[in-house]
Amino acid sequence: MDRLETRELVYFVTVAEELHFGRAAERLGMAQPPLSRAISRLERRVGTTLLQRTSRRVALTSAGTAFLKASRDALDAMDSAVDAARQAADTHPLVLAVRPGQDPTLLAAILRTFDDHAAGVPVEPLFTHDQARLVRDGAAEAALLCSSDDLDGLHTTDLGPQSPVALLPATHRLAACPAVSIDTLRDLDNFDDRCPQRPLEEILDLVALGRLVVIVTDAVVTGPGAAVVTVPVTGTPASRLLFGWAAPTPRPALAGLIGASRRVAVSRRRRRAAA
């Protein structure tokens, strides 16, 4: 006997699950007569009756029951073979664009979760202040983004809120305040309403020297040190941290990284709710 074709197994499994040729044909997107002929041809090739047909019902024979289980196993094995081939070919690194200092604990958690589920695909962080453009240009496959970024042409998933905080010298008169308004900050001579595109270490040094006051998110700096303090800012809306990508159908490794980011976001939300 020649090897059976995949479509023959799919036809049989669908009829066996529906036990009705009309409904099975509808599921398969085909007419009923060709489906009936295909099942009859399959039974001739197998050499036994798989389905008992009457004018009122369709039922599996004992041979059909055994063939159904084996057919499902065969189809599952074929799907696994395709997945294995795709994963084996999907080994080139994933480039993830990240703003310097942007919530390193979140990034580490995403990479740890991805490593637990990935099949040998490395992730290479690319530190930049222009994450969205690099994703659109193809220099990076994904990015950690802010909801205020230019998200045109990108798909995103929400990772949670980012609250605004001001970086102030520890000796500043506002450093001990429980919160400071955006209007108060704007009255300061050294306030910059846009965070400079410099390494985080340089920004902290400028703040410590009293030459800069700037707003960042609470995720960017978790422990700047004794010379710099963070003070919550009122009067300006919180932003959202996003995971973004451009491909309408992500390759398996990227889909895995997206899934990892979502799992980490859910875990963080649960911890905040429990706190």
Buried (B, 14 or more C-beta within 10 A) or exposed (E): EEEBEEEBBBBBBBBBEBEBBEBBBBBBEEEBEEBBEBBBEBBEEBEEBBBEEEEEEBEBBEBBEEBBEEBBEBBEEEEEEEEEEEBEEBEEEBBBBBBBBBBBEBBEBBBEBBBEEBBEBEBEBBBBEBBBBBBBEEBBBBBBBBBEBEBEEBBBEBBBBBEBBBBBBBEBEBBEBEEBBBEBBEEBEBBBEEBEEBEBEEBBBBBBEEEBBBBBBBBBBEEBEEEBBBBEBEEBEEBBBBBBBBBEEBBBBBBBBBBBBBBBBEEBBEEEEEE
